[in-house]
């Protein structure tokens, strides 16, 4: 590669590590990656290697030190490597439990349209949330009943009379001001209200109750009111998809009802059967089982929330949910990320930058790359100065949705992209100091580990608006989410690998109508930066990695997806989402496939291992339907 700035001395490689979800400690992830790819004290191949830590040059943050290696063996110039960490966990602060819960409700509104094999998780979560709604309804109504010290039907009668009186007053006002359209509407509601009142007295007359069973209105309130309120809450929070889950929650409740009936008959055989039936509905206000069942459901949620949801999904909830507070947090994280990448480019120390990101950090890194590249793509050297490799990529016929991309094509893109980045740096260095020197783009590789981007359709897309779906009488489908993703790709909001060709533009450049010169466009990012994606295949949800997965069917078939295992013999381990740099996993430790593949993908010596890695990539046909 061309040395682009001889005056700056020997260049280094920068590895920028972006940690994932959870309560991460500063430098925890980057130290794990260093053990995985550079210095494992139990790996004989790493003998003699050294690493030193020192603060950033500006000295602003001694908590996030830079880790510098000794000379990298096999590198052509004996180069050093600096490991940096993009630490963003402190910007999340503490995610409130209610924020996680609201995000879960929003995900459930989208329906069971996740990746293949993950829809069971959606159903489990949606049904459990419906059981939570039933539990909340029971406990709140129980509290109201306790403090009112009255019969249960007061909770129906009082709100109804208040609403009916308001409608009557509204009708009077509408008549006074001759608001005829309102008069018709309010009069209709009042007629419905009168019919409800008449029905109440009929129920009281024909179902007066007895010593063991309350009257009809009281019985309806005790047994059905919590269920009706939970049904309404499920619809409001989760839409029509929530109703699908709610009916299944009711089916589970019916099974539990049968169990409670049998149990009560066993414990109290002398109790009238009608009383047993009335009191065995688990969500009834008169049921001896209701408070304990509701407390158990809510208690289970609190345990899961404390152990997993808040510490892991809390970060995802803050990053993906579009509430005003979350948007501010997301902007702060992106600004920190873009500023970090900009400082690495501006330092003058590096001619190669590798981004290594894990879990939700892959989304942060993806946003960082597209934001920074969009900022500087107009300031890169003119396209006609970047040599034949740039022109070859720009004129190539590759497209991200082409699953028939050959190994030779993928290798060609990786080889030419690496050369083009060096040529960009060389072209920028050739401009005299008196001129405004063009920017450079030094990110040669993007390595994703257990990437949440595999769920991009579900997490990053919105599908059609609810009003449009209601008019069409249907719910969002996976096709709607894919359409939304395709629209964003077409607008160059989401860059793909290879870039999406639009109109007469090339993969990398377009002709500026003002200057009539070719200029790099903001969608060219992954025509220059190689994208390798490492993941543990998921088996039965909890074996392997349920968060990560293949990316090429979504972001383009020139991404090299690499399915790995912690064992040379193959097979799955339990929950391997945090094992991508784990050099202690038995039996193969540092010789395990996931460590070997990680070292090749990062390729500290820059020998071309990242190009040869294409041979080990997944067969695109294996991901059909994902």
C-alpha positions as CSV (number, residue, x, y, z in Angstrom):
1,X,0.0,0.0,0.0
2,X,1.1,3.6,-0.7
3,X,2.6,5.5,2.3
4,X,0.4,8.6,2.1
5,X,2.3,11.0,4.4
6,X,6.0,10.3,4.8
7,X,6.5,13.3,7.0
8,X,4.3,11.8,9.7
9,X,6.6,8.8,10.2
10,X,5.5,5.2,10.4
11,X,1.8,4.8,10.4
12,X,-0.1,2.6,12.9
13,X,-3.4,0.6,12.8
14,X,-6.2,1.7,15.1
15,X,-8.7,-0.9,16.3
16,X,-11.8,0.9,17.6
17,X,-13.9,-1.5,19.8
18,X,-17.5,-0.7,20.4
19,X,-19.0,-2.6,23.3
20,X,-22.6,-4.0,23.5
21,X,-25.6,-3.9,25.7
22,X,-25.5,-4.3,29.5
23,X,-23.9,-2.5,32.4
24,X,-20.5,-2.5,30.7
25,X,-17.3,-1.4,32.5
26,X,-14.9,0.8,30.7
27,X,-12.2,-1.2,28.8
28,X,-13.8,-4.5,29.7
29,X,-14.7,-5.3,26.1
30,X,-11.5,-4.0,24.5
31,X,-9.4,-6.1,27.0
32,X,-11.4,-9.1,26.0
33,X,-10.8,-8.5,22.3
34,X,-7.0,-8.0,22.9
35,X,-6.9,-11.3,24.6
36,X,-8.7,-12.9,21.7
37,X,-6.6,-11.4,18.9
38,X,-3.3,-10.4,20.3
39,X,-2.1,-11.4,23.7
40,X,-3.4,-14.6,25.4
41,X,-0.9,-15.7,28.1
42,X,-1.9,-19.3,27.5
43,X,-1.4,-19.2,23.8
44,X,2.1,-20.2,22.8
45,X,1.7,-18.3,19.5
46,X,1.5,-15.1,21.5
47,X,4.8,-15.6,23.3
48,X,7.0,-12.5,23.3
49,X,4.1,-10.1,22.4
50,X,3.7,-7.0,24.6
51,X,1.1,-4.4,25.2
52,X,1.2,-1.0,27.0
53,X,-1.5,1.3,28.1
54,X,-1.4,5.1,28.1
55,X,-3.9,7.9,28.1
56,X,-5.2,9.6,25.0
57,X,-3.0,12.4,23.8
58,X,-5.4,15.1,24.9
59,X,-5.3,13.6,28.5
60,X,-9.0,14.3,28.9
61,X,-10.0,10.8,30.0
62,X,-7.6,8.5,31.9
63,X,-10.4,5.9,32.4
64,X,-10.3,5.1,28.7
65,X,-6.7,4.5,28.0
66,X,-5.2,3.4,24.7
67,X,-3.6,0.0,24.5
68,X,-0.5,-0.2,22.2
69,X,1.0,-3.4,21.0
70,X,4.6,-4.2,20.3
71,X,5.5,-4.7,16.6
72,X,3.0,-7.0,14.9
73,X,4.8,-10.2,13.5
74,X,4.3,-10.8,9.8
75,X,3.4,-7.1,9.1
76,X,5.4,-5.7,6.3
77,X,6.6,-2.7,8.2
78,X,6.7,-4.0,11.8
79,X,3.8,-1.7,12.6
80,X,2.2,-1.1,16.0
81,X,-1.5,-1.3,16.7
82,X,-3.5,1.0,19.0
83,X,-6.6,-0.4,20.6
84,X,-9.3,2.2,21.5
85,X,-12.7,1.7,23.0
86,X,-15.8,3.7,22.2
87,X,-17.5,3.6,25.6
88,X,-21.1,4.7,25.5
89,X,-22.8,2.9,28.5
90,X,-22.4,6.0,30.7
91,X,-24.6,8.0,28.3
92,X,-27.5,5.6,28.8
93,X,-27.6,6.2,32.6
94,X,-30.1,4.0,34.3
95,X,-33.0,2.9,32.1
96,X,-36.3,3.0,33.9
97,X,-38.2,-0.2,34.1
98,X,-41.3,1.5,32.6
99,X,-39.3,2.4,29.5
100,X,-38.4,-1.2,28.9
101,X,-42.0,-2.2,29.4
102,X,-43.3,0.4,27.0
103,X,-40.7,-0.7,24.4
104,X,-41.8,-4.3,24.8
105,X,-45.4,-3.2,24.2
106,X,-44.3,-1.4,21.0
107,X,-42.5,-4.4,19.7
108,X,-45.6,-6.5,20.3
109,X,-47.6,-4.2,18.2
110,X,-45.5,-5.3,15.2
111,X,-46.6,-8.9,15.5
112,X,-44.8,-12.2,15.1
113,X,-42.7,-11.1,12.1
114,X,-39.3,-11.7,13.5
115,X,-36.5,-13.9,12.0
116,X,-37.2,-17.5,11.4
117,X,-37.2,-19.4,14.7
118,X,-37.7,-16.3,16.8
119,X,-41.5,-15.9,16.5
120,X,-42.0,-18.2,19.5
121,X,-40.2,-15.6,21.6
122,X,-42.6,-12.9,20.4
123,X,-45.6,-15.1,21.3
124,X,-44.2,-15.8,24.8
125,X,-43.5,-12.2,25.5
126,X,-46.9,-11.0,24.1
127,X,-48.9,-13.5,26.0
128,X,-47.0,-12.8,29.2
129,X,-47.6,-9.0,28.8
130,X,-51.3,-9.8,28.4
131,X,-51.1,-11.8,31.7
132,X,-49.4,-8.7,33.2
133,X,-52.3,-6.5,32.0
134,X,-54.8,-9.0,33.7
135,X,-52.7,-8.9,36.9
136,X,-52.6,-5.1,37.0
137,X,-56.3,-4.9,36.4
138,X,-57.1,-7.3,39.2
139,X,-54.8,-5.6,41.8
140,X,-56.0,-2.0,40.9
141,X,-59.7,-3.0,41.1
142,X,-59.1,-4.9,44.3
143,X,-57.6,-1.8,45.8
144,X,-60.5,0.4,44.7
145,X,-62.9,-2.2,46.1
146,X,-61.1,-2.3,49.4
147,X,-61.0,1.5,49.8
148,X,-64.5,2.1,48.6
149,X,-66.0,-0.3,51.2
150,X,-69.0,-0.8,49.0
151,X,-70.4,-3.4,46.6
152,X,-68.3,-4.1,43.5
153,X,-70.8,-3.0,41.0
154,X,-70.3,0.6,42.2
155,X,-67.1,0.5,40.1
156,X,-69.3,0.1,37.0
157,X,-72.3,2.2,38.0
158,X,-70.4,5.3,39.3
159,X,-68.2,5.9,36.1
160,X,-71.2,5.1,33.9
161,X,-73.5,7.6,35.6
162,X,-70.7,10.2,35.5
163,X,-70.2,9.6,31.7
164,X,-74.0,9.6,31.1
165,X,-74.5,12.9,33.0
166,X,-71.7,14.5,30.9
167,X,-73.3,13.3,27.7
168,X,-76.6,14.8,28.7
169,X,-75.0,18.1,29.6
170,X,-73.2,18.0,26.2
171,X,-76.5,17.4,24.5
172,X,-78.1,20.3,26.2
173,X,-75.3,22.6,25.2
174,X,-75.3,21.4,21.6
175,X,-79.1,22.1,21.4
176,X,-78.6,25.5,22.9
177,X,-76.0,26.4,20.2
178,X,-77.8,24.4,17.4
179,X,-74.8,22.2,16.7
180,X,-76.8,19.7,14.7
181,X,-74.1,17.2,13.9
182,X,-73.1,17.0,17.6
183,X,-76.8,16.8,18.6
184,X,-77.2,13.6,16.4
185,X,-74.1,12.1,17.8
186,X,-74.7,12.9,21.5
187,X,-78.4,11.9,21.2
188,X,-77.3,8.5,19.9
189,X,-75.0,8.0,22.8
190,X,-77.7,9.0,25.2
191,X,-80.1,6.5,23.7
192,X,-77.4,3.8,24.1
193,X,-77.0,4.9,27.7
194,X,-80.7,4.6,28.4
195,X,-80.7,1.1,26.9
196,X,-77.8,0.2,29.2
197,X,-79.7,1.5,32.2
198,X,-82.8,-0.5,31.2
199,X,-80.6,-3.6,30.8
200,X,-79.2,-3.1,34.3
201,X,-82.7,-3.1,35.9
202,X,-83.7,-6.2,33.8
203,X,-80.6,-8.1,35.0
204,X,-81.4,-7.0,38.6
205,X,-85.0,-8.3,38.2
206,X,-84.2,-11.6,36.5
207,X,-80.9,-12.4,38.3
208,X,-81.4,-11.3,41.8
209,X,-78.8,-13.6,43.3
210,X,-79.1,-15.5,46.5
211,X,-77.1,-16.2,49.7
212,X,-74.3,-18.0,47.9
213,X,-74.3,-16.2,44.5
214,X,-74.5,-12.4,44.1
215,X,-76.9,-10.7,41.7
216,X,-76.2,-10.5,38.0
217,X,-74.7,-7.0,37.9
218,X,-72.5,-7.8,40.9
219,X,-71.4,-11.1,39.5
220,X,-70.5,-9.5,36.2
221,X,-68.4,-6.9,37.9
222,X,-66.6,-9.4,40.1
223,X,-65.8,-11.9,37.4
224,X,-65.7,-10.0,34.1
225,X,-64.6,-6.5,34.8
226,X,-60.9,-7.1,35.3
227,X,-60.8,-9.2,32.1
228,X,-62.6,-6.5,30.1
229,X,-60.3,-3.8,31.3
230,X,-57.2,-5.9,30.5
231,X,-58.6,-6.7,27.1
232,X,-59.0,-2.9,26.4
233,X,-55.5,-2.2,27.8
234,X,-54.0,-4.9,25.6
235,X,-55.7,-3.4,22.5
236,X,-54.6,0.1,23.3
237,X,-51.0,-0.9,24.1
238,X,-50.4,-3.6,21.5
239,X,-53.1,-3.1,18.9
240,X,-54.8,-5.9,17.1
241,X,-51.7,-8.0,17.5
242,X,-52.2,-7.7,21.2
243,X,-55.7,-9.1,20.9
244,X,-54.3,-12.2,19.3
245,X,-52.0,-12.7,22.2
246,X,-54.8,-11.8,24.7
247,X,-57.1,-14.6,23.5
248,X,-54.3,-17.1,24.0
249,X,-53.7,-15.7,27.5
250,X,-57.4,-16.3,28.1
251,X,-57.0,-19.8,26.9
252,X,-54.2,-20.4,29.4
253,X,-56.5,-18.8,32.1
254,X,-59.3,-21.2,31.2
255,X,-56.9,-24.2,31.8
256,X,-55.9,-22.7,35.1
257,X,-59.6,-22.1,35.9
258,X,-60.2,-25.9,35.4
259,X,-57.3,-26.7,37.7
260,X,-58.6,-24.3,40.4
261,X,-62.1,-25.9,40.1
262,X,-60.7,-29.4,40.7
263,X,-58.5,-28.2,43.5
264,X,-61.3,-26.4,45.3
265,X,-63.6,-29.4,45.0
266,X,-60.8,-31.5,46.5
267,X,-60.3,-29.1,49.4
268,X,-63.9,-28.2,49.9
269,X,-66.2,-31.0,48.7
270,X,-69.2,-29.6,50.6
271,X,-69.1,-26.2,48.9
272,X,-71.9,-25.8,46.3
273,X,-70.6,-26.3,42.8
274,X,-72.0,-22.9,41.7
275,X,-70.0,-21.1,44.3
276,X,-66.8,-23.0,43.3
277,X,-67.4,-22.0,39.6
278,X,-67.9,-18.4,40.5
279,X,-64.8,-18.1,42.7
280,X,-62.4,-20.1,40.5
281,X,-61.9,-17.7,37.7
282,X,-58.4,-16.7,38.3
283,X,-58.9,-13.0,37.4
284,X,-62.1,-12.5,39.4
285,X,-62.3,-10.0,42.2
286,X,-64.1,-12.6,44.4
287,X,-61.5,-15.3,43.6
288,X,-59.2,-16.4,46.5
289,X,-56.6,-17.2,43.8
290,X,-56.6,-13.8,42.0
291,X,-54.3,-11.7,44.2
292,X,-51.7,-14.5,44.6
293,X,-51.8,-15.2,40.9
294,X,-51.4,-11.6,39.9
295,X,-48.6,-11.1,42.4
296,X,-46.8,-14.1,41.0
297,X,-47.0,-12.8,37.4
298,X,-45.8,-9.3,38.4
299,X,-43.2,-10.8,40.7
300,X,-41.9,-13.0,37.9
301,X,-41.7,-9.9,35.6
302,X,-39.8,-7.9,38.3
303,X,-37.3,-10.8,38.7
304,X,-36.7,-11.1,34.9
305,X,-36.5,-7.3,34.6
306,X,-33.9,-7.0,37.3
307,X,-31.9,-10.0,36.1
308,X,-32.0,-9.4,32.4
309,X,-34.4,-6.9,30.9
310,X,-33.3,-3.7,32.5
311,X,-29.6,-4.5,32.4
312,X,-29.6,-5.8,28.8
313,X,-32.7,-4.8,26.9
314,X,-32.8,-1.5,28.7
315,X,-30.1,-0.1,26.4
316,X,-31.9,-1.4,23.3
317,X,-35.1,0.2,24.5
318,X,-33.4,3.6,25.0
319,X,-31.7,3.4,21.6
320,X,-34.5,2.1,19.4
321,X,-37.6,3.7,21.0
322,X,-38.4,7.1,19.5
323,X,-39.5,9.0,22.6
324,X,-38.1,12.5,23.0
325,X,-35.8,11.5,25.9
326,X,-34.5,8.5,24.0
327,X,-33.8,10.6,20.9
328,X,-31.6,12.9,23.0
329,X,-29.7,9.9,24.4
330,X,-29.3,8.4,20.9
331,X,-27.9,11.7,19.5
332,X,-25.5,12.0,22.4
333,X,-24.2,8.5,21.7
334,X,-23.9,9.1,18.0
335,X,-22.1,12.4,18.6
336,X,-19.6,10.7,20.9
337,X,-19.1,8.0,18.3
338,X,-18.6,10.3,15.3
339,X,-16.3,12.6,17.3
340,X,-14.2,9.6,18.2
341,X,-13.9,8.4,14.6
342,X,-13.2,11.9,13.4
343,X,-10.3,12.3,16.0
344,X,-8.7,9.0,14.8
345,X,-8.8,10.2,11.2
346,X,-7.5,13.7,12.2
347,X,-4.6,12.4,14.4
348,X,-2.3,11.6,11.5
349,X,-1.0,8.5,13.3
350,X,-3.0,5.9,11.3
351,X,-3.4,4.6,7.8
352,X,-5.8,1.9,8.7
353,X,-8.8,1.8,11.1
354,X,-10.7,-1.4,12.0
355,X,-14.1,-1.1,13.7
356,X,-14.9,-4.2,15.9
357,X,-18.4,-4.0,17.4
358,X,-20.5,-6.4,19.5
359,X,-24.3,-6.8,20.0
360,X,-26.1,-3.4,20.2
361,X,-22.7,-1.8,19.7
362,X,-22.9,-3.0,16.0
363,X,-25.9,-0.7,15.6
364,X,-24.1,2.2,17.3
365,X,-21.0,1.5,15.0
366,X,-23.2,1.3,11.9
367,X,-24.8,4.6,12.7
368,X,-21.4,6.1,13.4
369,X,-19.9,5.0,10.1
370,X,-22.8,6.2,8.0
371,X,-23.0,9.5,9.9
372,X,-19.3,10.2,9.6
373,X,-19.0,9.0,6.0
374,X,-22.0,11.2,5.0
375,X,-20.2,14.2,6.6
376,X,-16.9,13.8,4.8
377,X,-17.7,12.0,1.5
378,X,-18.0,15.4,-0.3
379,X,-14.6,16.3,1.0
380,X,-12.7,13.2,-0.2
381,X,-10.3,13.6,-3.1
382,X,-11.8,13.9,-6.6
383,X,-12.9,10.6,-8.1
384,X,-10.6,10.9,-11.1
385,X,-7.5,10.9,-8.8
386,X,-8.3,7.6,-7.1
387,X,-7.1,5.1,-9.7
388,X,-8.4,2.1,-11.6
389,X,-9.5,0.1,-8.6
390,X,-12.0,2.9,-7.7
391,X,-13.2,3.0,-11.2
392,X,-13.6,-0.8,-11.3
393,X,-15.7,-0.8,-8.2
394,X,-17.8,2.1,-9.4
395,X,-18.6,0.5,-12.7
396,X,-19.2,-3.0,-11.3
397,X,-22.7,-4.6,-11.7
398,X,-22.9,-6.0,-8.2
399,X,-26.0,-5.3,-6.2
400,X,-26.8,-6.0,-2.5
401,X,-29.8,-8.2,-3.2
402,X,-27.9,-10.5,-5.6
403,X,-27.5,-13.7,-3.7
404,X,-25.5,-15.2,-6.6
405,X,-22.5,-13.1,-5.9
406,X,-19.5,-15.4,-6.4
407,X,-16.5,-15.9,-4.1
408,X,-14.3,-14.3,-6.8
409,X,-16.6,-11.2,-6.9
410,X,-16.4,-10.8,-3.1
411,X,-12.7,-11.2,-3.1
412,X,-12.3,-8.7,-5.9
413,X,-14.3,-6.1,-4.0
414,X,-12.3,-6.6,-0.8
415,X,-9.0,-6.4,-2.6
416,X,-9.9,-3.3,-4.6
417,X,-11.6,-1.6,-1.6
418,X,-8.4,-2.0,0.4
419,X,-6.3,-0.5,-2.4
420,X,-8.7,2.3,-2.9
421,X,-8.6,3.4,0.7
422,X,-4.8,3.6,0.4
423,X,-5.2,5.6,-2.8
424,X,-7.6,8.0,-1.2
425,X,-5.0,8.7,1.5
426,X,-2.2,9.1,-1.1
427,X,-4.4,11.5,-3.2
428,X,-5.2,13.6,-0.1
429,X,-1.5,13.8,0.8
430,X,-0.5,15.0,-2.7
431,X,-2.4,18.3,-2.2
432,X,-0.1,21.1,-1.1
433,X,-0.3,22.5,2.3
434,X,-1.5,25.8,0.9
435,X,-4.6,24.2,-0.4
436,X,-7.5,22.9,1.7
437,X,-6.4,19.2,2.0
438,X,-9.1,16.7,1.2
439,X,-10.4,14.4,3.9
440,X,-9.4,10.7,4.1
441,X,-11.4,7.6,4.7
442,X,-9.3,5.0,6.6
443,X,-11.8,2.4,7.8
444,X,-10.7,-0.7,6.0
445,X,-12.8,-3.2,8.0
446,X,-16.1,-3.4,9.9
447,X,-16.2,-6.6,12.0
448,X,-19.5,-7.3,13.7
449,X,-19.9,-9.9,16.5
450,X,-23.3,-11.2,17.5
451,X,-24.9,-8.3,15.7
452,X,-28.4,-7.0,16.6
453,X,-28.5,-5.7,13.0
454,X,-29.8,-9.2,12.0
455,X,-33.1,-8.0,13.4
456,X,-33.0,-4.7,11.5
457,X,-36.4,-5.2,9.9
458,X,-38.0,-5.7,13.2
459,X,-36.0,-3.1,15.3
460,X,-35.2,-0.3,12.8
461,X,-38.2,-0.3,10.4
462,X,-41.8,0.8,11.0
463,X,-43.8,-0.7,8.2
464,X,-47.1,1.1,7.2
465,X,-48.9,3.7,9.3
466,X,-51.6,2.3,11.5
467,X,-54.2,4.5,9.7
468,X,-53.3,2.9,6.4
469,X,-53.4,-0.6,7.8
470,X,-56.8,0.0,9.4
471,X,-58.2,1.2,6.1
472,X,-56.9,-2.0,4.5
473,X,-58.2,-4.1,7.3
474,X,-54.9,-5.8,8.1
475,X,-51.8,-5.7,10.2
476,X,-48.2,-5.1,9.4
477,X,-46.4,-8.0,7.8
478,X,-42.7,-8.8,7.3
479,X,-43.2,-7.6,3.7
480,X,-44.2,-4.1,4.9
481,X,-41.1,-3.9,7.1
482,X,-38.9,-5.0,4.2
483,X,-40.5,-2.3,2.0
484,X,-39.7,0.3,4.6
485,X,-36.1,-0.9,4.7
486,X,-35.9,-0.9,0.9
487,X,-37.2,2.7,0.8
488,X,-34.5,3.7,3.2
489,X,-31.8,2.0,1.2
490,X,-33.1,3.7,-1.9
491,X,-32.9,7.1,-0.1
492,X,-29.3,6.2,0.9
493,X,-30.2,6.3,4.6
494,X,-29.1,2.7,5.1
495,X,-25.9,1.9,3.3
496,X,-25.5,-1.7,2.0
497,X,-22.6,-3.9,1.0
498,X,-22.1,-3.6,-1.9
499,X,-23.7,-0.1,-2.3
500,X,-27.1,0.1,-4.0
501,X,-26.9,1.4,-7.6
502,X,-29.5,4.2,-8.1
503,X,-30.4,5.6,-11.4
504,X,-27.3,6.3,-13.5
505,X,-25.0,6.6,-10.5
506,X,-22.1,4.2,-10.0
507,X,-21.6,2.1,-6.9
508,X,-19.3,4.8,-5.4
509,X,-19.8,8.0,-7.3
510,X,-22.2,10.3,-9.1
511,X,-21.8,13.2,-11.5
512,X,-22.4,16.4,-9.7
513,X,-24.8,18.4,-11.9
514,X,-23.2,21.7,-10.8
515,X,-19.5,20.9,-11.3
516,X,-20.1,18.1,-13.9
517,X,-17.4,16.1,-12.1
518,X,-17.6,12.6,-10.5
519,X,-18.0,12.8,-6.7
520,X,-18.3,10.1,-4.1
521,X,-21.8,9.7,-2.7
522,X,-22.8,8.9,0.8
523,X,-24.1,5.4,-0.1
524,X,-20.5,4.3,-1.1
525,X,-19.5,3.4,2.4
526,X,-19.4,-0.4,2.1
527,X,-17.9,-0.2,-1.4
528,X,-14.8,0.9,0.4
529,X,-15.0,-0.7,3.8
530,X,-15.1,-4.5,4.1
531,X,-17.8,-6.0,6.3
532,X,-17.2,-9.3,8.1
533,X,-20.0,-10.7,10.4
534,X,-19.2,-13.4,12.9
535,X,-22.0,-15.1,14.8
536,X,-22.9,-18.3,16.6
537,X,-25.9,-20.0,14.9
538,X,-29.0,-20.2,17.1
539,X,-30.4,-23.5,18.1
540,X,-33.7,-23.8,20.1
541,X,-33.5,-20.2,21.1
542,X,-31.0,-20.5,24.0
543,X,-28.2,-22.5,22.4
544,X,-25.9,-20.3,20.4
545,X,-26.7,-16.6,20.0
546,X,-30.3,-15.5,19.7
547,X,-29.2,-11.8,19.3
548,X,-26.8,-12.3,16.5
549,X,-27.2,-13.9,13.1
550,X,-26.5,-13.5,9.4
551,X,-26.5,-10.0,7.9
552,X,-26.0,-10.6,4.2
553,X,-29.7,-11.3,3.3
554,X,-30.5,-7.9,4.8
555,X,-27.5,-5.5,4.2
556,X,-26.1,-7.1,1.1
557,X,-24.5,-10.4,-0.1
558,X,-21.0,-9.0,-0.2
559,X,-21.0,-9.1,3.6
560,X,-19.0,-12.2,4.6
561,X,-21.2,-14.1,7.2
562,X,-19.1,-16.4,9.3
563,X,-21.0,-19.0,11.4
564,X,-18.6,-20.2,14.2
565,X,-18.6,-22.6,17.1
566,X,-16.7,-22.7,20.4
567,X,-15.6,-26.2,19.5
568,X,-13.4,-27.6,16.8
569,X,-15.7,-30.5,16.5
570,X,-18.7,-28.2,16.0
571,X,-21.8,-28.0,18.1
572,X,-23.6,-25.5,20.3
573,X,-22.9,-24.0,23.7
574,X,-25.5,-22.5,25.9
575,X,-26.0,-18.7,25.5
576,X,-22.8,-17.7,23.6
577,X,-23.6,-14.1,23.0
578,X,-20.7,-12.9,25.1
579,X,-18.3,-15.6,24.0
580,X,-16.9,-14.1,20.8
581,X,-13.5,-13.2,22.4
582,X,-13.6,-15.9,25.2
583,X,-10.3,-17.7,25.0
584,X,-11.1,-19.9,28.0
585,X,-14.0,-21.9,26.6
586,X,-13.3,-25.6,27.0
587,X,-12.2,-27.8,25.3
588,X,-10.4,-25.9,22.6
589,X,-9.7,-22.5,24.3
590,X,-7.6,-20.2,22.1
591,X,-7.7,-22.7,19.2
592,X,-11.5,-22.7,19.0
593,X,-13.0,-21.7,15.6
594,X,-14.5,-18.4,17.0
595,X,-11.1,-17.1,18.1
596,X,-9.3,-18.2,14.9
597,X,-12.0,-16.5,12.8
598,X,-11.9,-13.3,14.8
599,X,-8.1,-13.1,14.3
600,X,-8.4,-13.5,10.6
601,X,-11.2,-11.0,10.3
602,X,-9.3,-8.2,12.1
603,X,-6.0,-9.2,10.5
604,X,-3.6,-7.1,12.6
605,X,-0.7,-7.7,10.2
606,X,-2.9,-6.7,7.2
607,X,-1.6,-9.6,5.2
608,X,-4.8,-10.2,3.2
609,X,-6.4,-12.7,5.7
610,X,-9.6,-10.7,5.6
611,X,-9.7,-11.3,1.8
612,X,-9.1,-15.0,2.1
613,X,-11.7,-15.3,4.8
614,X,-14.3,-15.1,2.0
615,X,-13.6,-18.8,1.3
616,X,-14.9,-19.6,4.8
617,X,-18.0,-17.6,4.5
618,X,-21.6,-18.9,4.6
619,X,-23.3,-20.2,1.5
620,X,-26.0,-17.5,0.8
621,X,-28.5,-20.3,0.0
622,X,-28.3,-21.3,3.7
623,X,-30.1,-18.1,4.6
624,X,-33.0,-18.4,2.2
625,X,-36.1,-17.3,4.1
626,X,-34.3,-15.6,6.9
